[in-house]
Amino acid sequence: MSLRMFAALVPPPEAVEHLDEFVEVRRPAGEFRWATAEQLHVTLAFLASVEERRLDDLAERLARAAARRTTFDTAIAGGGAFPNPARARILWAGLDLDEDGRTQLDRLATGCRAAANRAGIAVDGRRFRPHVTLARIGHPTEVSSWVRLLDGYAGPRWPADRVALVASYLGEGARGRPRYEVVEEFALGSS
């Protein structure tokens, strides 16, 4: 049996609550499928198919990758849309990072992807673009007003100090959404 998984930064509850309160009063009716507070995260490496027999090796390698990085401060801030605001399919919030934080985050994502590859697990090859997915949109939609609104958002700062290995169970969450389960967490800078 294989699992759908990802390595991620999971914001603390206070950062998630702040963002959720900001978005809640502005949510339009209908056309967006909003992520729940429990689903908010920054994907470092997406692992579409992880064989259970590879989990221990993956966990050991992710622990080493995390230990090589140091804790950095960040905040959820700003936002955008994929592929672009004129034809959006995903609405996202960004991260506020200083130069060191950006370097640490990029290296952490690279390390997580390399750890998965070394454990024999295929990794999504798309370029790393740190973001928190807020909503998915069923058809290309113009969302410039949302992007402008998110440009003015700045959440509380928090220490990014661990990587979570998360299993994703499609269709098992509320209203047919994915259900996420943190399988293990790995502290940054613990070598």
Residue pairs with C-beta under 8 A, 6 or more apart in sequence:
1 51
1 52
2 49
2 50
2 51
2 52
3 49
3 50
3 52
3 55
3 167
4 47
4 48
4 49
4 50
4 167
4 168
4 169
4 170
5 47
5 50
5 165
5 166
5 167
5 168
5 183
6 41
6 43
6 44
6 45
6 46
6 47
6 165
6 166
6 168
7 43
7 44
7 45
7 47
7 62
7 112
7 115
7 116
7 163
7 164
7 165
7 166
8 41
8 42
8 43
8 44
8 163
8 164
8 166
9 41
9 42
9 44
9 105
9 160
9 162
9 163
9 164
10 40
10 41
10 42
10 162
10 164
10 166
10 182
11 19
11 40
11 41
11 42
11 76
11 132
11 158
12 158
14 156
14 158
15 75
15 76
15 155
15 156
15 158
16 37
16 40
17 37
18 76
18 155
18 156
19 40
19 76
19 93
19 132
19 134
19 153
19 155
20 37
20 40
22 153
22 155
23 34
23 134
26 149
27 34
31 137
31 138
31 141
32 91
32 135
32 136
32 137
33 135
33 136
33 137
33 138
33 177
34 134
34 135
35 133
35 134
35 135
35 136
36 173
36 174
36 177
38 180
39 133
39 173
39 177
39 178
39 180
40 132
40 133
40 134
41 132
41 164
41 166
41 180
42 95
42 130
42 131
42 132
44 108
44 109
44 112
44 113
44 128
44 163
45 109
45 112
45 113
45 115
45 116
45 123
45 124
46 123
46 124
47 58
47 116
47 121
47 122
47 123
47 124
48 122
48 124
49 121
49 122
50 58
50 121
51 121
54 119
54 120
54 121
55 183
57 119
57 120
58 115
58 116
58 119
58 121
58 165
59 165
59 183
59 184
59 186
61 115
61 116
61 118
61 119
62 112
62 115
62 116
62 163
62 165
62 184
62 186
63 186
64 115
64 191
65 108
65 111
65 112
65 114
65 115
65 163
65 186
66 108
66 111
66 112
66 162
66 163
66 186
66 187
66 188
66 190
67 186
67 187
67 188
67 189
67 190
67 191
68 107
68 111
68 191
69 104
69 107
69 108
69 111
69 188
69 189
70 104
70 188
70 189
71 159
71 160
71 161
71 188
71 189
72 97
72 98
72 100
72 101
72 104
72 105
72 159
72 160
73 98
73 101
73 157
73 158
73 159
73 160
74 95
74 96
74 97
74 101
74 105
74 157
74 158
74 160
75 95
75 96
75 154
75 155
75 156
75 157
75 158
76 93
76 94
76 95
76 96
76 132
76 153
76 155
77 93
77 94
77 95
77 96
77 153
77 154
77 155
78 93
78 94
78 96
78 150
78 151
78 153
78 154
79 91
79 92
79 93
79 94
79 134
79 146
79 147
79 149
79 150
79 151
79 153
80 92
80 94
80 131
80 147
80 150
81 88
81 89
81 90
81 91
81 92
81 143
81 146
81 147
82 88
82 89
82 90
82 92
83 89
85 142
85 143
85 144
85 146
85 147
86 142
86 144
87 140
87 141
87 142
88 137
88 140
88 141
88 142
88 143
89 136
89 137
89 139
89 140
89 141
90 133
90 135
90 136
90 137
91 133
91 134
91 135
91 137
91 143
91 146
91 147
91 150
92 131
92 132
92 133
92 134
93 131
93 132
93 134
93 150
93 153
94 130
94 131
94 132
94 150
95 105
95 130
95 131
95 132
96 154
96 157
97 105
97 130
101 160
104 160
105 130
105 160
106 128
108 163
108 188
109 128
109 130
110 128
112 163
113 123
113 128
116 122
116 123
117 123
137 143
160 188
161 187
161 188
161 189
162 185
162 186
162 187
162 188
163 185
163 186
163 188
164 182
164 184
164 185
164 186
165 182
165 183
165 184
165 185
165 186
166 180
166 181
166 182
166 183
167 180
167 181
167 183
168 178
168 179
168 180
169 178
169 179
169 180
169 181
170 178
171 177
171 178
172 178
172 179
173 179
173 180
